[in-house]
């Protein structure tokens, strides 16, 4: 028994010594001069978040105007203008969807304006029966950009037939009213978030640190949740079958399913925007944070270089696969799953390696095992 205890004691000492040596060989947030977060946070607030919300809100205003014009005078020309403004607003939504903290989290902006797939059964019931409450959680999947997609792109096979759908003597007026109500809901919530960011930005830029309530902590958590749940899984993983139990493609679950012709473009825009967010554009970004601490991958490569290379690999693959994504996830399923796998590789760098280097915690779980 004494021999066993002696061996355990020796082993314990060895473990402590090895751990100490390992700690000495790895630089981290506590081993060097702290990174000055404030210029990075000012850059994100003034050059990314507020300008992108301002542009997005302007796009939504134009969408609302075109919805009003179309519902007052349904025509093919007015439908085309409406559809173009919807496409523009949804494309620029990709630049603000990641910021689901602060003012956006207060109103659950993403859940309110861009859940998919949309529930056409609830939409039809709301239109016919009226009395709907768009603020009810039960209606989250029956409103927003994806409900508009269905109404202006998926209710018939031709523009003339869609115009007729809104001009129908029995339910046309109700359909117009629902389209207007859904658009107004997007507009009200977007305006609220944009306006609140103009005051919240002061708090955002001075809340330095890496704890859960810090701006860096909030942003890194929001970035990772967006990448894993809404970008990797929502845009690619679930439609391709990579994140379904059966492994079979689910093309009806792509974003903007009914329009169909720019679902990949939406994903591509989201990935490119996230890369620019990581880089901070031409100013301080998360990349500078990692460079400051000389962060490495497990293989000893620069973590910043690895993240940039992985972003570029994903962008190249998305450009190769092209649109329509609802067709590609079926006919080119191997390529779609390859994209998912590369997104998963980046998820590990963003969720595990980057927070460890910076010293912040990931406080949510997506249950994917990484």
GIPE-V569269 format. One line per field, one symbol per residue. ss: DSSP state (a for helix, b for strand, c for the rest). A space follows every 50 residues. Layout:
ss->???
This chain:
ss->caaaaaaaaaaaaaaaaaaaaaaaccccccccccccaaaaaaaaaaaaaa aaaaaaaaaaaaaaaaaaaaaacccaaaaaaaaaaaaaaaaaaccccccc ccaaaaacaaaaaccccccaaaaaaaaaacccccccaaaaaacaaaaaaa aaaaccccaaaaaaaaaccccaaaaaaaaaaaaaaaaaaaaaaaaaaaaa aaaaaaccccccccaaaaaaaaaaaaaaaaaaaaaaaaaacccccccccc aaacccccccccaaaaaaaaaaaaaaaaaccccccaaaaaaacccbcccc cbaaaaaaaaaaaaaaaaaaacccaaaaaaacaaaaaaaaaaaaaaaaaa aaaaaaaacccccccccccc
